[in-house]
Amino acid sequence: MTTTDLTDDLGVLGARSARVYFRYARAVDEGDLDTLRALVTDDIKITRGDHPTEDGVEAFLDVYRAHNALGIPVCKHVVTNVLAERDGDDVVTHAYFEATMLEEEGTRVIIGVYDDVHREVDGELKLAHKRIRVQRTLHLPPAGATHVHVGK
């Protein structure tokens, strides 16, 4: 298989997209706007549920600025079941996500799907259209902040 063939290999596309999702999830959880900026194209679009699609880097980052302003003590995103397929110059991706928000007054678990577009820029996949569709939110009691490791 040549390098050119690898760019269209579904396993390779899935792994490359999973890498984008990992970096995205970690940046959201850590409130890292610089990394989020580095992960997107200049003409990024973001669509959340039934809200109108917004265009541009600042509109994209505004979503995460608002998330950061919530001051959630611990937030963990898990992205799974990544499927990626080439569509011309773009890579259309689908994945499940679960975002757990561990707050003082309770725990929220948000479950949904991403149906995104990734685009190759200088050898790296970047987010060109972020589509977030929340399917359910589970409300639980607060989680404990302590943990005792077993063993030596």
Secondary structure, DSSP 4 states (H G I P E B T S, - for coil): --HHHHTT-HHHHHHHHHHHHHHHHHHHHHT-HHHHHHTEEEEEEEEETTSPPEESHHHHHHHHHHHHHT--SEEEEEEEEEEEEEETTEEEEEEEEEEEEE-SS-EEEEEEEEEEEEEEETTEEEEEEEEEEEEEEEEEPPPPS-------
